[in-house]
């Protein structure tokens, strides 16, 4: 490997045994244990950036003594795939591995082109993706491949990768003093790499060149800080990281953990996610998870969003953080959410039931002559502001109940009131004939 190649390329493992951080994958109990990887078979390698997908694909092809054709779905298309397949046919019985990086970039139609070649065994496909294959790939393609998950690299693996990098000629050039990395800089580098080996090597390489240009023999905290600048954490808006962060925030809030909720909210802000996305998720949680246990939560969250819109960043972010902590600490009830699901499910599968006559609008003589509004009892004219025994549901659903009030927070008071009203219904209280239509 020439010195022109990036450090990450120069230090790419040359044997499967040299891959770090994926021992659960390649070890005796892993999905790619030695026996499982002994013969060529199509794979989808799914994992975050910098976890070794390309390296693993190259080394598997090498271990199978196969011809390797490497393409990127960012640049290649159907024509290149067909060319690779036609060339592979001329090499049979030698196997050809098509390594297709960023395979999720292929459209569904482009993915379909791969099917016959993979089906016939002309091509052994190894696709690499950072996106969830269940969403990004055709079911037909998934049925012909095996999905293998690569995990983010643990800190121990990154430590060993730093040690490998420090043996490179970049740090030990001939006839010059070696370049070292102090403990503070190492800790910063580990944190900034965010479990991504390629990112780690890139930062380290730039820092080494800057140190050499300044005549330094040590890469320290100050120099590395200048190199790193703003190191953004992972939160690809079109990928799983983004939705996983949002999911973690919502579940922490639902679980009444203000600290965890705060952590995930700040992680989202730190990654550059639009705060309005967070605000929308908080608003949903206010109605879905807090609900009527704390009716003020919905308004509180709306005011927080409005405050953010008025103040902007960074001041307005605090209002959203305040709303997130409030919602996490608030009493919770999903009774209204469940009631909505029950009603929607019934209506979706039911017929269009008639509105009872006494509930119908009666704006004209004709409507009244047809019985619209007849017998309607105006609750405000009834004792306790309630007309016992009046049925408001359509025929056939008179006793259907969707909403079951919870017993936490404000909803406890609602529960007590509803039980009182149902007791009046059970007594069969006879109410006076209602006043004339008091509004419909």
C-alpha positions in Angstrom: 0.0 0.0 0.0 1.5 3.3 -1.0 1.8 6.2 1.4 -0.6 8.1 -0.7 -3.4 5.8 0.4 -5.3 7.1 3.5 -4.3 5.7 6.9 -7.5 3.7 7.1 -6.7 2.0 3.9 -3.1 1.3 4.8 -4.2 -0.3 8.0 -7.0 -2.4 6.6 -6.8 -5.9 8.1 -5.3 -8.5 5.8 -6.9 -11.6 7.4 -10.2 -12.3 9.1 -8.4 -12.9 12.3 -7.1 -9.3 12.3 -10.6 -7.8 12.3 -11.3 -6.1 15.7 -14.5 -5.5 17.5 -16.6 -8.1 15.7 -15.6 -11.2 17.7 -19.2 -12.0 18.4 -19.7 -12.2 14.7 -16.6 -14.2 13.7 -16.1 -16.3 16.8 -17.0 -19.9 17.3 -20.6 -19.0 18.4 -21.1 -16.2 15.8 -23.1 -16.3 12.5 -19.8 -16.2 10.6 -17.9 -18.8 12.6 -15.2 -20.6 10.6 -17.5 -23.5 9.4 -20.3 -21.1 8.4 -18.0 -19.0 6.2 -16.2 -21.9 4.6 -18.2 -21.9 1.4 -19.4 -18.9 -0.7 -22.9 -17.6 0.0 -24.6 -14.3 -0.5 -24.7 -11.9 2.5 -26.0 -8.5 3.4 -23.6 -6.8 5.9 -25.6 -4.3 7.9 -23.9 -1.9 10.4 -22.9 1.7 11.2 -20.1 3.4 9.2 -16.6 2.4 10.1 -17.4 -1.0 11.5 -15.5 -3.1 8.9 -18.2 -4.1 6.3 -15.9 -3.5 3.3 -13.0 -5.2 4.9 -15.1 -8.2 5.9 -16.5 -8.5 2.3 -13.0 -8.3 0.8 -11.6 -10.9 3.1 -14.5 -13.3 2.7 -14.0 -13.2 -1.1 -10.3 -13.8 -0.6 -11.0 -16.8 1.7 -13.2 -18.3 -0.9 -10.6 -17.9 -3.7 -13.2 -16.0 -5.6 -12.8 -13.2 -8.1 -13.8 -10.0 -6.4 -15.7 -7.3 -8.3 -16.3 -4.2 -6.1 -18.9 -1.6 -7.0 -20.6 1.2 -5.1 -24.4 1.7 -5.6 -23.7 5.4 -5.4 -21.9 5.4 -8.8 -22.8 2.1 -10.4 -26.0 1.0 -12.0 -27.7 -1.9 -13.9 -25.1 -1.7 -16.8 -22.2 -2.3 -14.4 -24.0 -5.2 -12.7 -24.8 -6.9 -16.0 -21.2 -6.4 -17.1 -20.0 -8.0 -13.9 -22.4 -10.9 -14.3 -21.5 -11.6 -17.9 -17.8 -11.6 -17.1 -18.5 -13.9 -14.1 -20.2 -16.4 -16.5 -17.0 -16.7 -18.5 -15.0 -17.5 -15.3 -17.2 -20.4 -14.2 -16.7 -22.7 -12.3 -14.6 -20.1 -10.4 -16.9 -18.1 -8.3 -17.3 -14.3 -8.5 -18.1 -12.2 -5.5 -19.9 -8.9 -6.3 -19.3 -6.6 -3.4 -21.9 -3.8 -3.6 -21.4 -1.0 -1.2 -24.3 1.2 -0.2 -26.7 -1.4 -1.7 -29.6 0.5 -0.2 -29.0 3.2 -2.8 -30.2 0.8 -5.5 -33.9 1.3 -6.4 -36.3 -1.7 -6.2 -36.0 -2.2 -9.9 -32.2 -2.1 -9.8 -32.2 -4.7 -7.0 -34.4 -6.9 -9.1 -31.7 -7.1 -11.7 -29.5 -8.9 -9.2 -32.0 -11.7 -8.6 -31.4 -14.1 -11.5 -27.6 -13.9 -11.2 -27.7 -14.5 -7.5 -30.3 -17.2 -7.9 -28.2 -19.1 -10.5 -25.0 -18.7 -8.4 -23.3 -16.8 -11.2 -22.7 -14.0 -8.6 -22.2 -14.3 -4.9 -23.6 -11.0 -3.6 -22.1 -9.3 -0.6 -24.1 -6.1 0.0 -23.0 -3.5 2.5 -25.5 -1.1 4.0 -26.0 1.3 6.9 -29.8 1.1 6.5 -32.2 -1.5 7.9 -32.4 -4.2 5.2 -36.0 -4.9 6.1 -36.9 -1.4 4.9 -34.3 -0.8 2.3 -34.2 -4.1 0.3 -36.6 -6.1 -1.7 -38.1 -9.1 0.1 -37.1 -11.3 -2.9 -33.4 -10.2 -2.5 -33.5 -10.7 1.2 -34.8 -14.3 0.8 -31.7 -15.1 -1.3 -29.2 -13.6 1.2 -28.4 -13.8 4.8 -28.3 -10.6 6.9 -25.3 -10.2 9.2 -25.2 -7.4 11.7 -22.0 -5.6 12.5 -22.0 -3.7 15.8 -20.4 -0.3 16.6 -16.8 -0.9 17.6 -16.3 -1.0 21.4 -13.7 1.2 23.0 -11.3 -1.7 23.6 -11.2 -2.3 19.8 -10.6 1.4 19.1 -7.8 1.5 21.6 -6.1 -1.4 19.8 -6.6 0.4 16.4 -4.9 3.5 17.8 -2.0 1.3 18.8 -1.8 -0.1 15.3 -1.9 3.4 13.8 1.0 4.5 16.0 3.2 1.8 14.3 2.5 3.3 10.9 5.3 5.1 9.0 3.3 8.3 9.5 4.3 8.2 13.2 7.6 6.4 12.7 9.2 8.0 9.6 12.8 7.0 8.8 15.5 9.3 10.1 13.0 11.4 12.1 11.9 11.3 15.7 8.7 9.2 16.3 5.4 11.1 16.8 3.4 10.2 20.0 -0.1 10.7 21.2 -0.6 11.8 24.8 -3.2 10.4 27.1 -5.6 13.4 27.0 -5.5 13.4 23.2 -6.2 9.6 23.1 -9.3 10.0 25.3 -10.6 12.9 23.1 -10.0 10.9 20.0 -11.8 7.8 21.3 -14.8 10.0 22.2 -14.8 11.9 18.9 -14.5 8.8 16.8 -18.0 7.7 18.0 -17.2 4.0 17.5 -16.2 4.5 13.9 -12.8 3.2 12.9 -12.6 5.2 9.7 -13.4 8.4 11.5 -10.8 7.6 14.1 -8.0 7.0 11.5 -9.0 10.1 9.6 -8.8 12.3 12.7 -5.5 10.7 13.7 -4.0 11.2 10.2 -4.9 14.8 10.0 -3.6 15.5 13.5 -0.3 13.8 12.7 0.3 15.9 9.6 -0.6 19.1 11.5 1.8 18.2 14.3 4.6 17.5 11.7 3.9 20.8 10.0 4.2 22.6 13.4 7.4 20.8 14.3 5.8 19.0 17.2 6.7 15.5 18.4 3.5 15.0 20.4 -0.2 15.2 19.4 -1.8 16.8 22.5 -5.2 18.0 23.6 -4.9 21.5 22.1 -3.8 20.3 18.7 -6.4 17.6 18.4 -9.1 20.0 19.5 -8.2 22.2 16.5 -8.3 19.3 14.2 -11.7 17.9 15.4 -13.7 21.1 15.4 -17.3 20.2 15.7 -17.5 16.4 15.8 -21.1 15.5 15.2 -22.6 12.4 16.6 -24.6 9.9 14.5 -28.2 10.9 13.6 -28.7 10.4 9.9 -32.1 11.8 9.2 -32.9 9.1 6.7 -31.6 6.2 8.7 -32.1 4.1 11.8 -29.9 6.2 14.1 -32.3 9.1 13.7 -35.4 7.0 14.5 -33.7 5.1 17.3 -32.8 8.4 19.0 -36.4 9.6 18.7 -37.7 6.2 20.0 -35.3 6.3 22.9 -36.4 9.8 23.9 -40.1 8.9 23.7 -39.8 5.6 25.6 -37.7 7.3 28.3 -40.4 10.0 28.6 -43.2 7.4 28.7 -41.2 5.5 31.4 -41.1 8.7 33.6 -37.3 9.1 33.5 -36.6 12.8 33.3 -32.8 12.2 33.2 -32.8 9.8 30.3 -35.4 11.9 28.4 -33.1 14.9 28.8 -30.1 12.9 27.6 -31.8 11.8 24.4 -33.3 15.2 23.7 -29.8 16.8 24.0 -28.3 14.0 21.8 -30.9 14.9 19.1 -30.0 18.6 19.4 -26.3 17.9 19.4 -26.7 15.8 16.2 -28.3 18.8 14.4 -31.8 17.4 14.3 -34.4 20.1 13.7 -35.9 21.0 17.1 -39.3 21.0 15.6 -39.1 17.3 15.1 -38.5 16.9 18.8 -41.3 19.3 19.5 -43.7 17.3 17.4 -42.8 14.1 19.2 -43.2 15.8 22.6 -46.6 17.0 21.6 -47.6 13.5 20.6 -46.4 12.2 23.9 -48.4 14.8 25.8 -51.7 13.5 24.3 -50.8 9.8 23.9 -48.8 9.1 27.1 -49.7 11.8 29.6 -53.2 12.3 28.4 -55.9 13.3 30.9 -53.8 12.4 33.8 -52.4 15.9 33.4 -54.5 17.9 30.9 -52.2 20.9 31.3 -49.4 19.0 29.6 -50.7 19.5 26.1 -50.9 23.3 26.5 -47.6 23.4 28.3 -45.9 21.7 25.4 -47.5 23.9 22.8 -46.3 27.0 24.8 -42.8 25.5 24.8 -42.9 25.0 21.1 -44.2 28.6 20.6 -41.4 29.9 22.9 -38.8 28.1 20.7 -40.3 29.7 17.6 -40.1 33.1 19.1 -36.6 32.9 20.6 -34.9 30.6 18.1 -31.6 28.9 19.1 -30.0 28.4 21.4 -32.3 30.1 23.9 -35.5 28.5 22.7 -34.1 25.0 23.1 -34.4 25.3 26.8 -38.2 25.6 26.5 -38.3 22.3 24.7 -36.0 20.7 27.3 -38.3 22.1 30.0 -41.4 20.5 28.3 -39.6 17.2 27.9 -38.6 17.0 31.6 -42.2 18.1 32.6 -43.8 15.4 30.5 -41.4 12.8 31.8 -42.1 13.7 35.4 -45.9 14.0 34.9 -48.6 11.5 35.8 -49.3 9.2 32.8 -52.4 7.8 31.3 -53.0 6.3 27.9 -56.8 5.9 28.4 -57.8 8.4 25.7 -55.3 6.9 23.3 -56.7 3.4 23.8 -60.3 4.7 23.6 -59.5 6.3 20.3 -58.0 3.0 19.0 -61.1 1.1 20.1 -63.5 3.6 18.5 -61.5 3.8 15.3 -61.3 0.0 15.0 -65.0 -0.4 15.5 -66.0 2.3 13.1 -63.6 1.0 10.5 -65.2 -2.5 10.5 -68.8 -1.5 11.2 -71.7 -0.3 9.1 -72.7 3.4 9.0 -75.3 3.4 11.8 -78.1 5.9 11.8 -78.0 8.9 14.1 -80.9 8.4 16.7 -83.8 10.7 16.0 -83.6 12.6 19.3 -80.0 13.5 18.5 -80.6 14.8 15.0 -80.6 18.4 14.0 -84.0 20.0 13.5 -83.5 23.3 11.8 -86.7 23.1 9.6 -90.4 22.2 10.0 -89.8 19.3 7.7 -87.1 17.9 9.9 -89.2 18.4 13.0 -92.2 16.7 11.3 -89.9 13.7 10.7 -89.2 13.5 14.4 -85.7 15.0 14.4 -84.9 16.2 17.9 -88.1 14.8 19.4 -87.6 13.8 23.0 -84.2 15.4 23.4 -83.5 16.4 26.9 -81.3 19.5 27.5 -78.8 18.5 30.2 -78.4 22.0 31.6 -82.1 21.9 32.6 -81.6 18.7 34.5 -80.6 18.1 38.1 -76.8 17.9 38.4 -76.6 19.1 34.8 -77.1 15.5 33.6 -80.0 13.7 32.0 -80.0 10.1 33.3 -81.0 7.4 31.0 -80.5 9.3 27.8 -78.8 7.1 25.1 -76.4 9.0 22.9 -75.0 6.0 21.0 -76.6 4.6 17.8 -78.9 1.5 17.9 -76.9 -1.6 18.6 -74.2 0.1 20.5 -76.2 1.5 23.4 -73.9 0.0 26.1 -70.6 0.2 24.3 -67.8 1.8 26.3 -64.5 3.0 24.7 -63.1 5.3 27.3 -62.1 3.8 30.7 -60.8 6.6 32.9 -57.6 5.9 34.7 -57.0 6.4 38.4 -53.9 8.7 38.2 -53.7 12.5 38.4 -56.6 14.6 37.2 -58.1 11.5 35.5 -58.9 10.2 38.9 -61.5 13.0 39.3 -62.9 12.2 35.9 -63.3 8.6 36.9 -65.2 9.5 40.0 -67.5 11.8 38.1 -68.3 9.2 35.4 -69.0 6.6 38.0 -71.4 9.0 39.7 -73.2 9.6 36.4 -73.5 5.9 35.6 -74.9 5.3 39.0 -77.7 7.9 38.2 -78.3 5.9 35.0 -78.6 2.7 36.9 -81.1 4.1 39.3 -83.2 4.9 36.2 -83.9 8.4 37.4 -86.9 9.9 35.7 -86.1 13.4 34.4 -88.5 16.1 33.5 -89.2 16.5 29.8 -86.4 18.7 28.5 -86.7 22.3 27.6 -87.1 23.3 24.0 -84.0 22.5 21.9 -81.2 24.0 23.7 -78.7 23.6 20.9 -77.7 20.5 19.0 
